[in-house]
Amino acid sequence: MSVTPIRLFGDPVLHRPAAPVVDFDKELRQLVADLTDTMHAAGGAGLAAPQIGVGLRVFTWDVDGEVGHLVNPDVTPVGDEFQEGPEGCLSIPDFRFDCRRHLTVAATGWNMHGEPIRVEGSHMLARAVQHETDHLDGVLFVERLDAEARAAAMAAIQGAEWAGMGAWVPRIEVSPH
């Protein structure tokens, strides 16, 4: 188990849909452990595999003392109520913006051993499940904001001390031949 660097806003991996997990093996269990350790070290309520540079459909959460993970999630809103409130992201550190989410969701998927699981939650757990599933689809929560709020969020993010640190920079090497 280890704490892994978190990819920041601007990193292309955060904008690519993640691939479904097909092997429920030792590597997957290690990934879940790394996600959990990294999430706890960063003080987050959730963390998706793309946020540590792994393009697989896996995320972890820690909400109200409940720690869990979900592999290949399928999320469905329960009811037609919404919540609007502050949301943050470990890939967009130090910012929180009001984001609209379903109040209650049900998620199905698998655990790291390939056993089917169902998670149902409301309020913060519902927000975390939706947020992390968005990461698996290559969507950042700021993309869910209305146009005015998104413009304000983008301006704030561009002025952040870490802005640009997530930008991918090609590595150029000279061939020895």
C-alpha positions as CSV (number, residue, x, y, z in Angstrom):
1,M,0.0,0.0,0.0
2,S,1.2,3.4,-0.8
3,V,0.3,7.0,-1.2
4,T,0.4,8.0,-4.9
5,P,0.6,11.5,-6.4
6,I,-2.8,12.9,-7.4
7,R,-3.2,14.2,-11.0
8,L,-4.2,17.8,-11.2
9,F,-6.7,19.7,-13.3
10,G,-5.3,19.9,-16.8
11,D,-3.9,16.4,-16.9
12,P,-5.4,14.6,-20.0
13,V,-6.0,11.4,-18.0
14,L,-8.7,13.2,-16.1
15,H,-10.6,13.8,-19.4
16,R,-10.6,10.3,-20.8
17,P,-13.2,7.7,-20.0
18,A,-11.7,4.8,-18.0
19,A,-11.7,1.2,-19.2
20,P,-13.8,-1.5,-17.4
21,V,-11.9,-3.7,-15.0
22,V,-11.7,-7.3,-16.4
23,D,-9.2,-8.9,-14.0
24,F,-10.1,-9.1,-10.4
25,D,-6.6,-9.9,-9.3
26,K,-3.7,-8.9,-6.9
27,E,-3.1,-5.8,-9.0
28,L,-6.7,-4.6,-8.6
29,R,-6.5,-5.2,-4.8
30,Q,-3.3,-3.2,-4.7
31,L,-4.9,-0.4,-6.7
32,V,-7.8,-0.2,-4.2
33,A,-5.3,-0.1,-1.3
34,D,-3.3,2.7,-3.0
35,L,-6.5,4.6,-3.8
36,T,-7.7,4.3,-0.1
37,D,-4.3,5.3,1.3
38,T,-4.0,8.2,-1.1
39,M,-7.5,9.4,-0.4
40,H,-6.9,9.3,3.4
41,A,-3.6,11.0,3.2
42,A,-5.1,13.8,1.1
43,G,-8.2,14.1,3.3
44,G,-10.7,13.4,0.6
45,A,-14.1,11.8,0.6
46,G,-13.4,9.9,-2.5
47,L,-10.8,9.1,-5.1
48,A,-11.0,7.6,-8.6
49,A,-8.3,5.6,-10.3
50,P,-7.8,8.2,-13.1
51,Q,-6.9,10.7,-10.4
52,I,-3.7,8.7,-9.8
53,G,-3.1,8.1,-13.5
54,V,-4.8,4.6,-13.8
55,G,-7.4,4.5,-16.5
56,L,-9.7,1.8,-14.9
57,R,-13.2,2.1,-13.6
58,V,-12.5,1.9,-9.8
59,F,-13.1,4.4,-7.0
60,T,-13.0,4.5,-3.2
61,W,-14.9,6.6,-0.7
62,D,-14.8,7.5,3.0
63,V,-18.1,9.2,4.0
64,D,-19.3,9.5,7.6
65,G,-16.9,6.8,8.7
66,E,-17.9,4.3,5.9
67,V,-15.0,3.3,3.8
68,G,-15.6,1.5,0.6
69,H,-14.8,0.9,-3.0
70,L,-16.7,0.1,-6.2
71,V,-15.4,-1.5,-9.4
72,N,-17.2,-0.9,-12.7
73,P,-20.0,1.1,-11.2
74,D,-23.5,1.6,-12.6
75,V,-25.2,4.6,-10.9
76,T,-28.9,5.3,-10.9
77,P,-30.7,8.2,-9.3
78,V,-33.4,7.3,-6.8
79,G,-36.3,9.7,-6.9
80,D,-36.3,13.1,-8.4
81,E,-34.9,15.2,-5.6
82,F,-31.7,17.2,-6.0
83,Q,-29.2,18.7,-3.6
84,E,-27.1,21.8,-4.3
85,G,-24.1,22.4,-2.2
86,P,-20.3,22.9,-2.0
87,E,-18.2,20.3,-3.8
88,G,-14.5,19.9,-4.0
89,C,-12.0,17.7,-5.8
90,L,-8.6,16.4,-4.9
91,S,-7.6,17.1,-8.5
92,I,-8.7,20.8,-8.1
93,P,-7.1,21.4,-4.6
94,D,-8.3,24.2,-2.3
95,F,-11.5,25.0,-4.2
96,R,-15.2,24.3,-3.5
97,F,-18.0,25.3,-5.8
98,D,-21.7,24.7,-5.5
99,C,-22.8,21.8,-7.6
100,R,-26.2,20.2,-8.2
101,R,-26.4,16.5,-7.7
102,H,-29.1,13.9,-7.2
103,L,-30.0,13.7,-3.5
104,T,-30.1,9.8,-3.5
105,V,-28.5,7.3,-5.8
106,A,-28.1,3.5,-6.0
107,A,-24.9,2.1,-7.4
108,T,-24.2,-1.5,-8.4
109,G,-20.8,-3.0,-9.3
110,W,-18.3,-5.3,-7.9
111,N,-15.8,-5.3,-5.0
112,M,-12.1,-6.0,-5.6
113,H,-12.7,-9.8,-5.3
114,G,-15.3,-9.8,-8.1
115,E,-18.3,-10.1,-5.8
116,P,-21.4,-8.1,-6.8
117,I,-22.3,-5.2,-4.5
118,R,-25.0,-2.5,-4.2
119,V,-24.5,0.8,-2.5
120,E,-27.4,3.2,-1.8
121,G,-26.9,6.5,-0.3
122,S,-28.1,10.1,0.0
123,H,-26.6,13.5,0.7
124,M,-22.8,13.2,1.0
125,L,-22.5,9.6,0.0
126,A,-24.7,10.2,-3.1
127,R,-22.5,13.2,-4.0
128,A,-19.3,11.3,-3.6
129,V,-20.6,8.3,-5.7
130,Q,-21.7,10.7,-8.5
131,H,-18.5,12.7,-8.3
132,E,-16.2,9.7,-8.5
133,T,-18.3,8.0,-11.3
134,D,-18.0,11.3,-13.3
135,H,-14.2,10.9,-13.0
136,L,-14.5,7.4,-14.5
137,D,-16.4,9.0,-17.4
138,G,-13.7,11.7,-17.9
139,V,-15.9,14.4,-16.4
140,L,-14.8,16.9,-13.8
141,F,-17.4,18.4,-11.5
142,V,-16.7,21.9,-12.7
143,E,-18.1,20.8,-16.1
144,R,-21.5,20.2,-14.3
145,L,-21.7,23.8,-13.1
146,D,-24.0,26.3,-14.9
147,A,-22.3,28.6,-17.4
148,E,-21.8,31.5,-15.0
149,A,-20.5,29.4,-12.1
150,R,-18.3,27.5,-14.5
151,A,-16.7,30.7,-15.8
152,A,-16.1,31.9,-12.3
153,A,-14.6,28.6,-11.3
154,M,-12.3,28.4,-14.3
155,A,-11.0,32.0,-13.6
156,A,-10.3,31.0,-10.0
157,I,-8.6,27.8,-11.0
158,Q,-6.4,29.5,-13.6
159,G,-5.2,31.9,-10.8
160,A,-4.3,29.0,-8.5
161,E,-0.7,28.6,-7.4
162,W,-0.7,25.0,-8.7
163,A,-2.4,25.9,-12.1
164,G,-0.6,24.4,-15.0
165,M,1.1,21.8,-12.8
166,G,-1.4,19.2,-14.1
167,A,-0.7,20.1,-17.7
168,W,0.9,17.3,-19.6
169,V,4.3,18.1,-21.0
170,P,5.9,15.7,-23.5
171,R,9.2,14.2,-22.6
172,I,11.7,14.6,-25.4
173,E,14.7,12.3,-25.5
174,V,17.5,12.2,-28.0
175,S,18.0,8.8,-29.5
176,P,21.5,7.4,-28.9
177,H,21.5,6.0,-32.5
